[in-house]
Amino acid sequence: MPNIIVKHGDLLDEVADVIVSTANPSLLMSGGVNGAILMRGGHDVQRELQAHLQRIGRKHHVDPATVVITSPGPLACKYLLHAVSINAFYESSETLIADTVGNVLAAAMESEARSIAMTALATGYGPLKVEEFARGLRLGIEQFDKRAFMDSIELRVVIWREEDVEKVRAVFEITN
């Protein structure tokens, strides 16, 4: 199990090897964390995401659980991982979160990351409660079978709403 830290804050202020951003299936940085990245000067990141769609032969969207790696743009990380944890109808589930987390962990491992900072996926524009996200996150971590990698990383879950921090910590049985 990775060293898991759950904290209140702004994900975009984190310093980590990789930062996991929420993404919609069309990979448009129109809102949520990706929208905030765009507003901080992430226009090159938006171009990378749209180039990714062209490269894979898709005109409009990627599948749920897709994770796209881009440059960091204006953030203090080596890579941004754009995690699509909703479908085209903005639906999600704990299972989809778990699948997305598995893909996030695989991309982080491929990127040789030792620190990962992420937000509560599918809880802003997505339909999930933060507890559902946390259960999906835990399931994704438990299902990822690369133990040596998992034991060597720090996973920071950065929660925007302070009142939600304890809800995530409870799922992981973390006390302060």
SVG drawing of the C-alpha trace seen along z (x, -y; Angstrom):
<svg xmlns="http://www.w3.org/2000/svg" viewBox="-26 -32 37 40">
<polyline fill="none" stroke="black" stroke-width="0.4" points="0.0,0.0 1.4,-3.4 1.9,-6.1 -1.5,-7.9 -1.9,-11.5 -5.3,-13.1 -5.3,-16.8 -7.3,-20.0 -5.9,-22.3 -5.6,-23.4 -4.3,-20.6 -2.7,-23.1 -0.4,-24.3 1.0,-20.8 4.6,-19.8 4.7,-16.2 6.2,-14.0 2.7,-13.7 -0.5,-15.6 -3.7,-13.8 -6.3,-16.1 -9.9,-15.4 -10.8,-15.3 -14.0,-14.9 -14.2,-12.4 -13.7,-15.1 -10.4,-16.2 -11.6,-19.8 -10.2,-21.8 -13.6,-23.4 -14.1,-23.1 -13.0,-21.6 -9.3,-21.0 -8.5,-21.1 -10.4,-24.4 -8.3,-25.8 -5.1,-24.6 -6.2,-26.3 -6.9,-29.5 -3.4,-29.4 -1.8,-29.3 -2.3,-25.7 -3.1,-26.5 -0.2,-24.3 -1.7,-21.4 -5.0,-21.9 -3.3,-21.6 -1.5,-18.4 -4.8,-16.9 -6.5,-17.7 -3.4,-16.4 -3.8,-13.2 -7.3,-12.7 -6.0,-13.2 -3.1,-10.8 -5.4,-8.0 -7.9,-8.7 -10.7,-10.0 -12.6,-13.1 -14.6,-13.7 -13.8,-11.6 -11.9,-8.9 -13.3,-6.0 -14.0,-6.2 -11.0,-5.3 -8.6,-6.7 -5.5,-8.5 -3.6,-10.9 -0.1,-12.0 0.9,-15.6 3.6,-18.1 3.0,-19.9 2.0,-23.2 2.1,-25.8 2.2,-23.3 5.1,-22.1 5.3,-18.5 7.0,-16.4 3.8,-15.3 0.1,-15.9 -2.2,-12.8 -5.6,-13.6 -8.0,-11.0 -11.4,-10.4 -13.5,-9.1 -16.9,-9.9 -18.6,-8.8 -20.0,-11.1 -23.2,-11.5 -21.2,-12.6 -22.0,-9.3 -19.5,-7.5 -19.3,-4.8 -16.9,-3.3 -15.9,-0.7 -15.1,-3.3 -13.0,-5.2 -11.2,-2.0 -10.4,-1.3 -9.3,-4.9 -7.1,-4.7 -5.5,-1.5 -4.7,-3.3 -3.4,-6.4 -1.1,-4.1 0.2,-2.4 0.9,-5.7 2.6,-7.0 4.8,-3.9 5.7,-4.3 6.7,-7.9 8.8,-6.7 6.9,-8.8 7.5,-8.5 4.9,-11.2 1.4,-11.5 -1.1,-14.3 -4.7,-13.9 -8.1,-15.3 -11.4,-13.5 -12.3,-12.3 -15.9,-12.6 -17.1,-14.6 -17.2,-18.1 -19.0,-18.0 -19.3,-14.2 -22.1,-12.7 -20.2,-10.9 -20.1,-11.7 -16.6,-12.0 -17.1,-8.8 -17.9,-6.9 -14.8,-8.3 -12.7,-7.2 -14.1,-3.7 -13.3,-3.5 -9.8,-4.9 -9.2,-2.2 -10.5,0.5 -8.2,-0.7 -5.2,-0.7 -6.0,2.8 -6.4,4.2 -3.1,2.7 -0.7,5.6 2.6,3.9 3.4,4.1 7.1,2.9 5.9,-0.3 3.0,-0.8 5.2,-0.4 7.6,-3.1 5.2,-5.9 3.5,-8.7 -0.1,-9.3 -1.5,-12.7 -5.3,-13.1 -5.9,-16.9 -9.5,-17.7 -11.0,-21.1 -13.7,-21.2 -12.3,-20.9 -15.5,-19.2 -14.8,-16.2 -11.2,-15.5 -12.4,-13.4 -14.8,-11.4 -11.9,-10.3 -9.7,-9.6 -12.4,-7.4 -12.4,-5.1 -8.7,-4.6 -8.8,-4.5 -6.4,-7.4 -6.3,-9.5 -4.8,-12.9"/>
</svg>
